[in-house]
């Protein structure tokens, strides 16, 4: 297209990464740096969110088929208010907790690989360090327990996590 400058969109979760990305893109005519995929989608005005998980296993890094478990009854994530709801009780969620639960609740029983979760929740590539992900999972497990929900997050050693009945 003539007369239209290309727009480069960079996604970096930490301020240090965003500064580094800004230096790298400094010669670019137009660029936007955001902290998450969701923020980029909001800026671009893309309606809705992409599908969270396909029904069957996909390419490496995607959800892996797990036991067919129905969604826990009365367990839901309210994205408008960013809360986890179990029966008549609610607990507030951070952005990361919300995005993680949105993936897991949307595909109960399916194993989400570390790579796929990192891409969906943090908006970047998983580099093998799992402390950030395990910290969020630990907090969500505590919140599920506080609600006395009939589901928890189960670790699949060396692969990822899944939502499963307690």
Residue pairs with C-beta under 8 A, 6 or more apart in sequence:
5 29
5 30
6 29
6 30
7 30
7 31
7 32
8 25
8 28
8 30
8 31
8 32
9 31
9 32
9 33
9 34
9 40
9 44
10 18
10 21
10 22
10 25
10 31
10 32
10 33
10 34
11 33
11 34
11 35
11 36
11 37
11 39
11 40
11 123
11 124
12 18
12 20
12 21
12 33
12 35
12 124
13 35
13 36
13 122
13 123
13 124
18 33
18 35
21 33
22 31
22 33
25 31
25 33
32 40
32 43
34 40
34 43
35 123
36 95
36 99
36 122
36 123
37 119
37 120
37 123
38 49
38 99
38 123
40 123
41 49
49 102
52 102
52 103
52 106
52 107
52 120
53 62
53 63
53 103
53 106
53 107
53 110
53 112
54 62
54 63
56 65
57 63
57 64
57 65
60 113
60 115
61 113
61 115
61 116
61 119
62 113
62 116
63 107
63 110
63 111
63 112
63 113
63 116
64 110
64 111
64 112
64 113
64 156
64 159
64 160
65 110
65 111
66 109
66 110
66 111
66 162
66 164
67 109
67 164
68 109
69 108
69 109
69 164
69 165
70 108
71 105
71 108
72 108
72 149
72 150
72 151
72 163
72 165
73 150
74 85
74 86
74 87
75 84
75 85
75 86
75 105
75 149
75 150
75 151
76 84
76 85
76 105
77 83
77 84
77 85
77 93
77 98
77 101
77 102
77 105
78 84
78 85
78 90
79 98
79 102
82 92
82 93
82 94
82 95
82 98
83 90
83 91
83 92
83 93
84 90
84 91
84 93
84 97
84 101
84 140
84 143
84 144
84 147
86 144
86 147
86 148
86 149
87 147
89 147
89 148
90 147
91 143
91 146
91 147
93 101
93 140
93 143
94 136
94 139
96 121
96 122
96 136
97 136
97 139
97 140
97 143
99 120
99 121
100 117
100 121
100 136
100 137
100 140
101 140
103 112
103 116
103 117
103 120
103 121
104 112
104 153
104 161
104 162
104 163
105 163
107 163
108 151
108 162
108 163
108 164
109 162
109 163
109 164
110 162
111 156
111 159
111 160
111 161
111 162
112 120
112 160
112 161
112 162
113 159
113 160
114 126
114 130
114 133
114 159
114 160
115 125
115 126
115 160
116 160
117 126
117 133
117 160
117 161
118 124
118 125
118 126
118 133
119 125
119 126
121 133
121 136
122 132
126 133
137 153
137 155
137 161
140 153
141 152
141 153
144 151
144 152
144 153
145 152
149 166
150 165
150 166
151 163
151 164
151 165
151 166
152 163
152 164
152 166
153 161
153 162
153 163
153 164
154 161
154 162
154 163
154 164
155 161
156 162
